[in-house]
Amino acid sequence: MDITISGWWYFALFVVFLAWARYRTKRLKKVKIPFQANSLVLSSFNLPNIHPVINDTQCIGCGSCARACPEQNVIAIIHDKARLINASQCLGHGACVNACPMGAIHLAFDRSTRGNQLPQLNPQFESEIPGLFIVGELAGMGLIRNAMEQAKQAINNIRMRNYERLEHHYDVLIIGAGPAGLAASICADHFSLSYITLEQAPPGEAVAHFPRQHLSSAHSVSLPKIGKIQFGDLSKSTLVNLWRKLERETKVRIRYRETVEKIIPQNKGFVIKTNLSSYRCMNVLLAAGRGGSPRKLNIPGEHLTKVVYQLDKPRQYANQHVAVVGATNEAVETALKIAQLNISNVSLIYSAETLSKVSKFLITQLIQAEQIARIKIFPNSQVTEIKSQYICLLQKQQFFQLKNQIVIVCLGRTSSSKLLHDLKLCDIDKPNVA
C-alpha cells in the first residue's frame, strides 16, 4: 500500500512539473528570428563550430536553456520547443546543457567533418579536471573571433579562480599560439598573471596553415592593450603579418618549436612535459588547434638539425640537396616550391606506388617538373637512415645512398585530441552522434 501511494506522489509531482514548464513557456518573450542562412539550423546544414544539439522528443520547451545561455541569442523557444537560431554566436559554454532538466541537449561538432566527441566543459571552460581549461578548436570553436572570445573569458575565469599559488609554478601555462592562444597570452599579461605560452610551430605558422574557410568567418574582437581588431576578409599572409604585429606590440612570452607531449595533473597544479623541458603550473589553458605534432619517420638520424617537418622560407635551401618525404599534397607542394627556385636539387620520396591522395593539379605540375629535371621522384622507397651528408634509401629491396643536406618530412600530423584522450577527457575514436 505504501509503495502504491509513493508511486502516485511521484507521478503527481511529475505532472505538476510539466504543468509549470508549460506555464513558463507561454510567459517567455517571443524572439524575432533573423532570417539568414547562417542563423537558421536545419538538419542538412553543416555547422562551422561547436553548437548545441536539441532532442525534440525530450525537450519540454521550458526555456531554461535560453535563459542560461550567456550569449543570449543562440537558443530561442519556437512553437513550444527549443531551437538553435544563431549557431555562429555559440561559444560552447555548455550552460544550456547543464540547465536542461530533461537532458535534451548536448554539444557537438559539424556532423560531416568532426567525428570526435567534445570534452565536457563547464560555463567557465574548465574541464572535468580542476584547473584544466580548454578553448578554441579542441573545444569545438573553429571561428577565429569566437575562439579568441573563449580565450579571453577563460583567462578571466582563471584570474578569478581560488587556487593556492606555489613557488616555481606559473599561474597558467598556455598551449598553442593561434587565435585562442595569442588572445589568452595577451589577457594573461594584461592581468599580470605569471604565464608561459608554448607553440610547437615556428613563429606565424600557427595561423599560416589555416584552412581558407577559417578566414572568411572572422569578424572583429577586442583585446587588452590593442582595442578592437577588425579582421574582415583577410588573406593568410595578411593574417600572419597581423599576428606577428600583435605579438611584437604586446611583447607576450611565447616559446616556439616546443611541443607539449604530456599533461600530468598533480595534487596541486600540473607538470607539463615537452620535447625540450618540463614546467610546473597551477592552471593549464589548452588552446591548441586540432592539428597536433608532425608524424615522424622514427629512424636513426632523425634527430639531426637538418630534418624539418614543414617548409619555411624556400630560399634558405638554395644550392642544397633537398629530400622531401611523403605522399601528401603538402609534400608535393613543398617539393614544387623549392624546385621553382631552379637552384636546388630536389628529391620527392614516398613509400606508395602512386600518389593516389594528391590532387590532379599538383600531379600535373609534378610531372612537368620531373620532365625538365627539376625534381627526382622515388616511388616505392623508404628512408632508412639519415646521415649528415646523405640519406640511406631502400627501393625494391635495394639499398643506396642519396646526397643530401636537408630532409623535409611531410607525413601529416597527429591530432592534438590525443592530449585529451590521454587525460580521459574524450574518446578520440567515438563517432559524433549529432
Sine and cosine of phi, psi and omega as CSV:
sin_phi,cos_phi,sin_psi,cos_psi,sin_omega,cos_omega
0.00,0.00,-0.73,0.69,0.00,-1.00
-0.87,0.49,-0.63,0.78,-0.01,-1.00
-0.90,0.43,-0.66,0.75,0.00,-1.00
-0.90,0.44,-0.68,0.74,0.02,-1.00
-0.89,0.45,-0.69,0.72,0.02,-1.00
-0.87,0.49,-0.66,0.75,0.02,-1.00
-0.88,0.48,-0.67,0.74,0.03,-1.00
-0.91,0.42,-0.59,0.81,0.05,-1.00
-0.88,0.47,-0.72,0.70,0.01,-1.00
-0.89,0.47,-0.65,0.76,0.01,-1.00
-0.91,0.42,-0.66,0.75,0.01,-1.00
-0.89,0.45,-0.68,0.73,0.03,-1.00
-0.88,0.47,-0.64,0.76,0.01,-1.00
-0.90,0.44,-0.67,0.74,0.02,-1.00
-0.90,0.44,-0.66,0.75,0.03,-1.00
-0.88,0.47,-0.65,0.76,0.00,-1.00
-0.89,0.46,-0.70,0.72,0.02,-1.00
-0.89,0.46,-0.66,0.75,0.00,-1.00
-0.90,0.44,-0.66,0.75,0.03,-1.00
-0.89,0.45,-0.66,0.75,-0.02,-1.00
-0.89,0.45,-0.67,0.74,0.02,-1.00
-0.91,0.41,-0.62,0.79,0.02,-1.00
-0.90,0.44,-0.69,0.72,0.00,-1.00
-0.91,0.42,-0.60,0.80,-0.01,-1.00
-0.88,0.48,-0.69,0.72,-0.03,-1.00
-0.92,0.40,-0.43,0.90,-0.01,-1.00
-0.99,0.11,-0.22,0.97,-0.03,-1.00
-0.91,0.42,0.61,-0.79,0.03,-1.00
-0.95,0.33,0.69,-0.72,0.00,-1.00
-0.93,0.36,0.63,-0.78,-0.06,-1.00
-0.95,-0.30,0.77,-0.64,0.08,-1.00
-0.98,0.20,0.83,-0.56,-0.09,-1.00
-1.00,-0.06,0.85,-0.53,0.05,-1.00
-0.92,0.39,0.80,-0.60,-0.06,-1.00
-1.00,0.02,0.99,0.12,0.03,-1.00
-0.76,-0.65,0.51,-0.86,-0.05,-1.00
-0.88,0.47,-0.53,0.85,-0.03,-1.00
-1.00,-0.03,0.08,1.00,-0.01,-1.00
-0.97,-0.23,-0.60,0.80,0.00,-1.00
-1.00,0.09,0.65,-0.76,-0.04,-1.00
-0.93,-0.37,0.92,-0.39,0.05,-1.00
-0.91,-0.42,0.33,-0.95,-0.10,-1.00
-0.88,0.47,-0.38,0.93,-0.05,-1.00
-1.00,0.00,-0.10,1.00,-0.05,-1.00
-0.99,0.13,0.51,-0.86,0.12,-0.99
-0.96,-0.26,0.88,-0.48,-0.09,-1.00
-1.00,0.04,0.55,-0.83,-0.14,-0.99
-0.98,0.19,-0.26,0.97,-0.09,-1.00
-0.41,-0.91,-0.20,-0.98,0.02,-1.00
-0.85,0.52,0.57,-0.82,0.01,-1.00
-0.32,-0.95,0.41,-0.91,0.07,-1.00
-0.97,0.26,0.63,-0.77,0.13,-0.99
-0.91,-0.42,0.82,-0.57,-0.13,-0.99
-0.95,-0.32,0.79,-0.61,0.05,-1.00
-1.00,0.07,0.94,-0.34,-0.05,-1.00
-0.87,0.50,-0.59,0.81,-0.05,-1.00
-0.91,0.42,-0.63,0.78,-0.03,-1.00
-1.00,0.07,-0.44,0.90,-0.07,-1.00
-0.91,0.42,0.75,-0.66,0.03,-1.00
-0.95,-0.31,0.06,1.00,0.07,-1.00
0.94,0.34,0.49,0.87,-0.05,-1.00
-0.97,0.26,-0.33,0.94,0.04,-1.00
1.00,0.10,0.04,1.00,0.00,-1.00
-0.86,0.51,-0.61,0.79,-0.04,-1.00
-0.91,0.41,-0.71,0.70,-0.02,-1.00
-0.90,0.44,-0.64,0.77,0.00,-1.00
-0.95,0.32,-0.52,0.85,-0.07,-1.00
-0.98,0.19,-0.40,0.92,-0.07,-1.00
-0.90,0.43,0.86,-0.50,-0.01,-1.00
-0.90,0.43,-0.42,0.91,-0.04,-1.00
-0.99,0.10,-0.28,0.96,0.17,-0.99
0.96,0.29,-0.42,0.91,-0.11,-0.99
-0.84,-0.54,0.53,0.85,-0.02,-1.00
-0.98,-0.18,-0.68,0.73,-0.03,-1.00
-0.86,-0.51,0.62,-0.79,0.09,-1.00
-0.67,-0.74,0.35,-0.94,0.07,-1.00
-1.00,-0.06,0.88,-0.47,-0.03,-1.00
-0.78,-0.62,0.85,-0.52,-0.03,-1.00
0.80,0.60,0.74,0.68,0.08,-1.00
0.91,0.41,0.34,0.94,0.05,-1.00
-0.68,-0.73,0.55,-0.83,0.08,-1.00
-0.95,0.32,0.70,-0.71,0.00,-1.00
-0.72,-0.69,0.61,-0.79,0.09,-1.00
-0.99,0.13,0.90,-0.44,-0.10,-1.00
-0.94,-0.34,-0.28,0.96,-0.05,-1.00
-0.51,-0.86,0.98,0.20,-0.09,-1.00
-0.89,0.46,-0.55,0.84,-0.08,-1.00
-0.93,0.37,-0.29,0.96,0.01,-1.00
-1.00,-0.03,-0.11,0.99,-0.02,-1.00
-0.94,0.33,0.79,-0.61,0.04,-1.00
-0.97,-0.24,0.05,1.00,0.08,-1.00
0.97,0.24,0.46,0.89,0.02,-1.00
-0.85,0.52,-0.60,0.80,-0.07,-1.00
0.99,0.13,0.11,0.99,-0.02,-1.00
-0.90,0.44,-0.56,0.83,0.00,-1.00
-0.92,0.40,-0.59,0.81,0.01,-1.00
-0.89,0.46,-0.73,0.69,-0.03,-1.00
-0.94,0.35,-0.49,0.87,-0.08,-1.00
-0.99,0.16,-0.41,0.91,-0.08,-1.00
-0.93,0.36,0.88,-0.48,-0.05,-1.00
-0.96,0.28,-0.26,0.97,-0.07,-1.00
-0.97,-0.23,-0.03,1.00,-0.04,-1.00
0.91,0.42,0.58,0.82,-0.10,-0.99
-1.00,-0.03,0.02,1.00,-0.09,-1.00
-0.81,-0.59,0.67,-0.74,0.20,-0.98
-0.65,-0.76,0.35,-0.94,0.01,-1.00
-1.00,-0.08,0.58,-0.81,-0.04,-1.00
-0.46,-0.89,0.29,-0.96,0.14,-0.99
-1.00,0.06,0.06,-1.00,0.21,-0.98
-0.82,0.57,0.79,-0.62,-0.13,-0.99
-0.91,0.41,-0.43,0.90,-0.11,-0.99
-1.00,0.02,-0.44,0.90,-0.09,-1.00
-0.88,-0.47,-0.20,0.98,-0.07,-1.00
-0.85,-0.52,0.99,-0.14,-0.06,-1.00
-1.00,0.09,-0.24,0.97,-0.12,-0.99
-0.99,0.10,0.54,-0.84,0.14,-0.99
-0.97,0.24,0.41,-0.91,0.00,-1.00
-1.00,0.01,0.49,-0.87,0.15,-0.99
-0.94,0.35,0.52,-0.85,0.04,-1.00
-0.97,0.23,0.84,-0.54,0.00,-1.00
-0.82,-0.57,0.52,-0.86,0.11,-0.99
-1.00,0.05,0.07,-1.00,-0.04,-1.00
-0.87,0.49,-0.24,0.97,0.06,-1.00
-1.00,-0.02,0.09,1.00,-0.04,-1.00
0.94,0.35,0.39,0.92,0.05,-1.00
-1.00,-0.07,0.68,-0.73,-0.04,-1.00
-0.99,0.15,-0.11,-0.99,0.04,-1.00
-0.93,0.36,-0.27,0.96,0.10,-0.99
-1.00,-0.07,0.91,-0.41,-0.04,-1.00
-0.83,0.56,0.76,-0.66,0.02,-1.00
1.00,-0.05,-0.15,0.99,0.03,-1.00
-0.97,-0.24,0.93,-0.36,-0.04,-1.00
-0.95,-0.30,0.56,-0.83,-0.05,-1.00
-0.74,-0.67,0.80,-0.61,0.03,-1.00
-0.68,-0.74,0.15,-0.99,0.07,-1.00
0.98,0.19,-0.52,-0.85,-0.13,-0.99
-0.89,0.46,-0.61,0.79,-0.01,-1.00
-0.93,0.36,-0.35,0.94,0.10,-1.00
-1.00,-0.08,0.09,1.00,0.06,-1.00
0.99,-0.12,0.12,0.99,-0.11,-0.99
-0.98,-0.22,0.99,-0.14,-0.02,-1.00
-1.00,0.02,-0.27,0.96,-0.02,-1.00
-0.99,0.16,0.71,-0.70,-0.08,-1.00
-0.86,0.52,-0.78,0.63,-0.06,-1.00
-0.87,0.49,-0.72,0.69,-0.05,-1.00
-0.93,0.37,-0.60,0.80,0.04,-1.00
-0.89,0.46,-0.64,0.77,0.01,-1.00
-0.94,0.35,-0.62,0.79,0.06,-1.00
-0.90,0.45,-0.67,0.74,0.08,-1.00
-0.83,0.56,-0.74,0.67,-0.05,-1.00
-0.89,0.47,-0.67,0.74,0.04,-1.00
-0.85,0.52,-0.74,0.67,-0.02,-1.00
-0.92,0.38,-0.61,0.79,0.00,-1.00
-0.90,0.44,-0.68,0.73,0.03,-1.00
-0.90,0.44,-0.64,0.77,0.06,-1.00
-0.90,0.44,-0.61,0.79,0.05,-1.00
-0.92,0.39,-0.60,0.80,0.07,-1.00
-0.91,0.42,-0.66,0.75,0.01,-1.00
-0.87,0.49,-0.60,0.80,-0.03,-1.00
-1.00,0.06,-0.16,0.99,-0.07,-1.00
-0.94,0.33,0.62,-0.78,0.00,-1.00
-1.00,0.01,0.98,-0.20,0.02,-1.00
-0.64,-0.77,0.43,-0.90,-0.01,-1.00
-0.98,0.19,0.79,-0.61,0.02,-1.00
-1.00,0.01,0.84,-0.54,-0.04,-1.00
-0.95,-0.31,0.47,-0.88,0.03,-1.00
-0.91,0.41,0.59,-0.81,0.01,-1.00
0.90,0.44,0.39,0.92,0.08,-1.00
-0.86,-0.51,0.75,-0.66,0.16,-0.99
-0.94,0.34,0.51,-0.86,0.13,-0.99
-0.89,0.46,-0.67,0.74,0.00,-1.00
-0.50,-0.87,0.68,-0.73,0.14,-0.99
-0.95,-0.32,0.82,-0.57,-0.07,-1.00
-0.97,-0.23,0.80,-0.60,-0.01,-1.00
-0.97,-0.26,0.92,-0.38,0.00,-1.00
0.94,-0.34,0.66,-0.75,0.01,-1.00
-0.82,-0.58,0.54,0.84,0.14,-0.99
-0.99,0.15,-0.42,-0.91,-0.03,-1.00
-0.82,0.57,-0.77,0.64,-0.02,-1.00
-0.92,0.39,-0.70,0.72,-0.05,-1.00
-0.91,0.42,-0.66,0.75,0.01,-1.00
-0.92,0.39,-0.68,0.73,0.04,-1.00
-0.88,0.48,-0.67,0.75,0.01,-1.00
-0.90,0.44,-0.65,0.76,0.00,-1.00
-0.90,0.44,-0.68,0.73,0.01,-1.00
-0.89,0.45,-0.67,0.74,-0.01,-1.00
-0.94,0.35,-0.65,0.76,0.03,-1.00
-0.88,0.47,-0.65,0.76,0.04,-1.00
-0.92,0.40,-0.64,0.77,0.00,-1.00
-0.89,0.46,-0.62,0.78,-0.03,-1.00
-1.00,0.04,0.13,0.99,0.04,-1.00
0.87,0.50,0.56,0.83,0.13,-0.99
-0.99,0.16,0.59,-0.81,0.13,-0.99
-0.98,0.22,0.83,-0.56,-0.12,-0.99
-0.51,-0.86,0.26,-0.97,0.19,-0.98
-0.54,-0.84,0.63,-0.78,0.01,-1.00
-0.91,-0.42,0.76,-0.65,-0.02,-1.00
-0.91,-0.40,0.74,-0.67,0.01,-1.00
-0.71,-0.70,0.80,-0.60,-0.08,-1.00
-0.96,0.27,-0.38,0.92,-0.05,-1.00
-1.00,-0.03,0.24,-0.97,0.13,-0.99
-0.92,0.39,0.22,-0.98,0.01,-1.00
-0.82,0.57,0.74,-0.67,0.05,-1.00
1.00,0.05,-0.36,0.93,-0.09,-1.00
-0.95,0.31,-0.36,0.93,0.00,-1.00
-0.88,0.47,-0.47,0.88,0.04,-1.00
-0.94,-0.33,-0.27,0.96,-0.05,-1.00
-0.91,0.41,-0.44,0.90,-0.07,-1.00
-0.97,-0.23,0.35,0.94,0.07,-1.00
-0.90,0.44,0.60,-0.80,0.22,-0.97
-0.89,0.46,0.48,-0.87,-0.09,-1.00
-0.84,0.54,-0.60,0.80,-0.08,-1.00
-0.91,0.40,-0.36,0.93,0.04,-1.00
-0.91,0.42,-0.55,0.83,-0.04,-1.00
-0.96,0.27,-0.61,0.80,-0.08,-1.00
-0.94,0.35,-0.32,0.95,-0.04,-1.00
-0.99,-0.13,0.04,1.00,-0.02,-1.00
-0.99,0.17,0.64,-0.77,0.02,-1.00
-0.86,-0.51,-0.99,-0.10,0.01,-1.00
-0.53,-0.85,0.35,-0.94,0.02,-1.00
-0.44,-0.90,0.48,-0.88,0.03,-1.00
-0.95,-0.32,0.72,-0.70,0.00,-1.00
-0.79,-0.62,0.53,-0.85,0.09,-1.00
-0.85,0.53,0.57,-0.82,0.02,-1.00
0.96,0.29,-0.35,0.94,-0.10,-1.00
-0.95,-0.32,-0.66,0.75,-0.10,-0.99
1.00,0.01,-0.46,-0.89,-0.07,-1.00
-0.99,0.16,0.76,-0.64,0.06,-1.00
-0.94,-0.35,0.87,-0.49,0.03,-1.00
-0.99,-0.14,0.93,-0.37,-0.05,-1.00
-0.98,0.19,-0.80,0.60,-0.07,-1.00
0.93,0.38,-0.55,-0.83,-0.01,-1.00
-0.97,-0.26,1.00,-0.05,-0.11,-0.99
-0.98,-0.20,0.56,-0.83,0.19,-0.98
-0.98,0.20,0.26,-0.97,-0.01,-1.00
-0.89,0.45,-0.66,0.75,-0.03,-1.00
-0.90,0.44,-0.63,0.77,0.04,-1.00
-0.91,0.41,-0.64,0.77,0.01,-1.00
-0.91,0.40,-0.65,0.76,0.05,-1.00
-0.88,0.48,-0.70,0.71,0.02,-1.00
-0.89,0.45,-0.62,0.78,0.04,-1.00
-0.90,0.44,-0.68,0.74,-0.01,-1.00
-0.88,0.48,-0.70,0.71,-0.01,-1.00
-0.91,0.42,-0.60,0.80,0.03,-1.00
-0.91,0.42,-0.70,0.72,0.02,-1.00
-0.88,0.48,-0.68,0.73,-0.01,-1.00
-0.91,0.42,-0.65,0.76,-0.02,-1.00
-0.92,0.38,-0.67,0.74,-0.06,-1.00
-0.96,0.28,-0.57,0.82,-0.04,-1.00
-1.00,0.02,-0.28,0.96,0.03,-1.00
0.84,0.54,0.64,0.76,0.03,-1.00
-0.95,0.31,0.41,-0.91,-0.09,-1.00
-0.99,-0.13,0.97,-0.23,-0.01,-1.00
-0.83,-0.56,0.76,-0.65,0.07,-1.00
-0.97,-0.24,0.91,-0.41,-0.06,-1.00
-1.00,0.00,0.27,-0.96,0.02,-1.00
0.85,0.53,0.55,0.83,0.04,-1.00
-0.80,-0.60,0.89,-0.45,-0.11,-0.99
-0.98,-0.19,0.79,-0.61,0.06,-1.00
-0.97,0.24,0.83,-0.56,-0.03,-1.00
-0.97,-0.25,-0.44,0.90,-0.04,-1.00
-0.40,-0.92,0.66,-0.75,0.13,-0.99
-0.92,-0.39,0.88,-0.47,-0.09,-1.00
-0.90,-0.43,0.96,-0.27,0.06,-1.00
-0.91,0.41,0.65,-0.76,0.06,-1.00
-0.90,-0.43,0.07,-1.00,0.08,-1.00
-0.85,0.53,-0.62,0.78,0.07,-1.00
-0.74,-0.67,0.96,-0.27,0.05,-1.00
1.00,0.00,-0.37,-0.93,-0.09,-1.00
-0.63,-0.77,0.42,-0.91,0.23,-0.97
-0.92,-0.39,0.78,-0.63,0.00,-1.00
-0.92,-0.39,0.86,-0.50,0.03,-1.00
-0.97,-0.25,0.74,-0.67,0.02,-1.00
-0.85,-0.53,-0.02,-1.00,0.05,-1.00
-0.95,0.30,-0.19,0.98,-0.04,-1.00
-0.88,-0.48,-0.46,0.89,-0.13,-0.99
-0.32,-0.95,-0.20,-0.98,0.12,-0.99
-0.64,-0.77,0.47,-0.88,-0.08,-1.00
-0.69,-0.72,0.40,-0.92,0.11,-0.99
-0.87,-0.48,0.66,-0.75,-0.02,-1.00
-0.47,-0.88,0.31,-0.95,0.01,-1.00
-1.00,-0.03,-0.46,0.89,0.03,-1.00
-0.68,-0.73,0.47,-0.88,0.07,-1.00
-0.83,-0.56,0.74,-0.68,0.13,-0.99
-0.91,-0.42,0.95,-0.31,-0.02,-1.00
-1.00,0.03,0.97,-0.25,-0.07,-1.00
-0.85,-0.53,0.39,0.92,-0.03,-1.00
-0.97,0.23,0.40,-0.92,0.11,-0.99
-0.97,0.24,0.06,-1.00,-0.03,-1.00
-0.97,0.24,-0.40,0.92,0.08,-1.00
-0.98,0.22,0.91,-0.41,-0.11,-0.99
-1.00,-0.07,-0.70,-0.71,-0.08,-1.00
-0.97,0.25,0.52,-0.86,0.04,-1.00
-0.92,0.39,0.60,-0.80,0.08,-1.00
-0.95,0.31,0.64,-0.77,-0.09,-1.00
-0.94,-0.35,0.26,-0.97,0.02,-1.00
-0.98,0.20,-0.47,0.88,-0.03,-1.00
0.84,0.54,0.80,0.60,0.02,-1.00
-0.77,-0.64,0.31,-0.95,0.04,-1.00
-0.86,0.51,0.67,-0.74,0.04,-1.00
1.00,-0.02,-0.05,1.00,-0.04,-1.00
-0.94,0.35,-0.26,0.97,0.01,-1.00
-0.97,0.24,-0.22,0.98,-0.05,-1.00
-0.88,0.47,0.52,-0.85,-0.05,-1.00
-0.93,0.38,-0.27,0.96,0.02,-1.00
-0.95,0.30,-0.18,0.98,-0.03,-1.00
-1.00,-0.10,0.84,-0.55,0.05,-1.00
-0.77,-0.64,0.20,-0.98,-0.13,-0.99
-0.85,-0.53,0.13,0.99,0.14,-0.99
-0.28,-0.96,0.39,-0.92,-0.05,-1.00
-0.98,0.19,0.77,-0.64,0.02,-1.00
-0.67,-0.74,0.95,-0.32,-0.01,-1.00
0.86,0.50,0.99,0.12,-0.05,-1.00
-0.80,0.60,-0.55,0.84,-0.09,-1.00
-0.91,0.42,-0.31,0.95,0.03,-1.00
-0.94,0.35,-0.24,0.97,0.00,-1.00
-0.99,-0.15,0.29,0.96,-0.01,-1.00
-0.88,0.48,0.64,-0.77,0.07,-1.00
0.86,0.51,0.53,0.85,0.03,-1.00
-0.80,-0.60,0.36,-0.93,0.09,-1.00
-1.00,0.01,0.92,-0.40,-0.10,-0.99
-0.92,-0.39,0.76,-0.65,0.09,-1.00
-0.93,-0.37,0.84,-0.55,0.07,-1.00
-0.97,-0.25,0.82,-0.58,-0.08,-1.00
-0.93,-0.37,0.84,-0.55,0.05,-1.00
0.57,-0.82,0.38,-0.93,0.00,-1.00
-0.87,-0.49,0.59,0.81,-0.05,-1.00
-0.95,-0.32,0.21,-0.98,0.11,-0.99
-0.84,0.54,-0.65,0.76,0.00,-1.00
-0.88,0.48,-0.67,0.74,-0.01,-1.00
-0.89,0.46,-0.72,0.69,-0.02,-1.00
-0.92,0.39,-0.67,0.74,0.03,-1.00
-0.87,0.50,-0.68,0.74,0.00,-1.00
-0.88,0.47,-0.73,0.68,0.01,-1.00
-0.88,0.48,-0.67,0.74,-0.01,-1.00
-0.91,0.41,-0.65,0.76,0.00,-1.00
-0.89,0.46,-0.66,0.75,0.01,-1.00
-0.95,0.32,-0.63,0.78,-0.02,-1.00
-0.91,0.42,-0.50,0.87,0.00,-1.00
-0.89,0.46,-0.37,0.93,0.03,-1.00
-0.93,0.37,-0.41,0.91,0.02,-1.00
0.86,0.51,0.41,0.91,0.01,-1.00
-0.74,-0.67,0.22,0.98,-0.01,-1.00
-0.76,-0.65,0.40,-0.92,0.09,-1.00
-0.99,-0.16,0.95,-0.33,-0.15,-0.99
-0.92,-0.39,0.73,-0.68,0.08,-1.00
-0.85,-0.53,0.68,-0.73,0.09,-1.00
-0.94,-0.35,0.86,-0.50,-0.12,-0.99
-0.86,-0.51,0.77,-0.63,0.05,-1.00
-0.50,-0.87,0.48,-0.88,-0.10,-1.00
-0.99,0.12,-0.35,0.94,-0.01,-1.00
-0.96,0.27,0.26,-0.97,0.04,-1.00
-0.99,0.16,-0.57,0.82,0.02,-1.00
-0.73,-0.68,0.25,-0.97,0.04,-1.00
-0.99,-0.11,0.92,0.39,-0.12,-0.99
-0.93,0.36,-0.38,0.92,-0.06,-1.00
-0.99,-0.17,0.09,1.00,-0.02,-1.00
-0.99,-0.13,0.60,-0.80,-0.03,-1.00
-0.90,0.44,0.50,-0.86,-0.02,-1.00
-0.88,0.47,-0.57,0.82,0.01,-1.00
-0.87,0.49,-0.72,0.70,0.00,-1.00
-0.93,0.37,-0.61,0.79,0.01,-1.00
-0.89,0.46,-0.65,0.76,0.04,-1.00
-0.87,0.49,-0.70,0.71,0.03,-1.00
-0.90,0.43,-0.62,0.78,-0.01,-1.00
-0.90,0.43,-0.69,0.72,0.01,-1.00
-0.88,0.47,-0.67,0.74,0.03,-1.00
-0.89,0.45,-0.66,0.75,0.01,-1.00
-0.91,0.41,-0.57,0.82,0.04,-1.00
-0.93,0.36,-0.62,0.79,-0.03,-1.00
-0.91,0.42,-0.51,0.86,0.03,-1.00
-0.99,-0.17,0.28,0.96,0.14,-0.99
0.90,0.44,0.53,0.85,0.09,-1.00
-1.00,-0.01,-0.39,0.92,0.00,-1.00
-0.71,-0.71,0.69,-0.73,0.16,-0.99
-0.98,-0.21,0.74,-0.67,-0.06,-1.00
-0.95,-0.33,0.74,-0.67,0.00,-1.00
-0.83,-0.56,1.00,0.09,0.07,-1.00
-0.98,0.22,0.21,-0.98,0.00,-1.00
0.79,0.62,0.60,0.80,-0.10,-1.00
-0.80,-0.60,0.52,-0.85,0.04,-1.00
-0.75,-0.66,0.69,-0.72,0.13,-0.99
-0.99,0.15,0.86,-0.50,-0.07,-1.00
-0.98,-0.18,-0.40,0.91,0.00,-1.00
-0.32,-0.95,0.54,-0.84,0.00,-1.00
-0.89,-0.45,0.82,-0.57,0.06,-1.00
-0.92,-0.40,0.17,-0.99,-0.08,-1.00
-0.90,0.43,-0.56,0.83,-0.07,-1.00
-0.91,-0.42,-0.09,1.00,-0.01,-1.00
-0.36,-0.93,0.18,-0.98,0.12,-0.99
-0.83,-0.55,0.46,-0.89,0.02,-1.00
-0.99,-0.17,0.78,-0.62,-0.03,-1.00
-0.89,-0.46,0.54,-0.84,0.14,-0.99
-0.87,-0.49,0.90,-0.44,-0.01,-1.00
-0.72,-0.69,0.87,-0.49,-0.01,-1.00
0.77,0.63,0.76,0.65,0.09,-1.00
0.91,0.41,0.32,0.95,0.07,-1.00
-0.85,-0.53,0.73,-0.69,0.02,-1.00
-1.00,-0.10,0.63,-0.78,0.13,-0.99
-0.41,-0.91,0.22,-0.98,-0.04,-1.00
-0.94,-0.34,0.54,-0.84,0.00,-1.00
-0.77,-0.64,0.83,-0.56,0.00,-1.00
-0.85,0.52,0.69,-0.73,-0.13,-0.99
-0.32,-0.95,0.64,-0.77,0.12,-0.99
-0.90,-0.43,-0.43,0.90,-0.06,-1.00
-0.68,-0.73,0.70,-0.72,0.11,-0.99
-0.86,-0.50,0.83,-0.56,0.05,-1.00
-0.92,-0.40,0.91,-0.40,-0.06,-1.00
-1.00,-0.09,0.86,-0.50,-0.02,-1.00
-0.82,-0.57,0.95,0.33,-0.03,-1.00
-0.97,-0.25,0.22,0.98,-0.06,-1.00
1.00,0.02,-0.13,-0.99,-0.07,-1.00
-0.73,-0.68,0.48,-0.88,0.13,-0.99
-0.98,0.21,0.31,-0.95,-0.03,-1.00
-1.00,0.10,0.68,-0.73,0.10,-0.99
-0.90,0.43,-0.24,0.97,0.04,-1.00
-0.88,0.47,-0.30,0.95,0.02,-1.00
-0.87,0.48,-0.56,0.83,0.06,-1.00
-0.87,0.50,-0.67,0.74,0.02,-1.00
-0.94,0.35,-0.63,0.78,0.00,-1.00
-0.89,0.45,-0.68,0.73,0.01,-1.00
-0.89,0.45,-0.51,0.86,0.02,-1.00
-1.00,0.04,0.03,1.00,-0.01,-1.00
0.87,0.50,0.59,0.81,0.04,-1.00
-1.00,-0.09,-0.28,0.96,0.09,-1.00
-0.31,-0.95,0.33,-0.94,0.03,-1.00
-0.98,-0.22,0.95,-0.30,-0.11,-0.99
-0.94,0.35,-0.22,0.98,0.01,-1.00
-0.98,-0.22,-0.06,1.00,-0.06,-1.00
-0.98,0.18,0.80,-0.60,-0.04,-1.00
-0.95,0.32,0.43,-0.90,0.05,-1.00
-0.96,0.29,0.73,-0.68,-0.03,-1.00
-1.00,-0.06,-0.02,1.00,-0.03,-1.00
-0.94,0.35,0.00,0.00,0.00,0.00
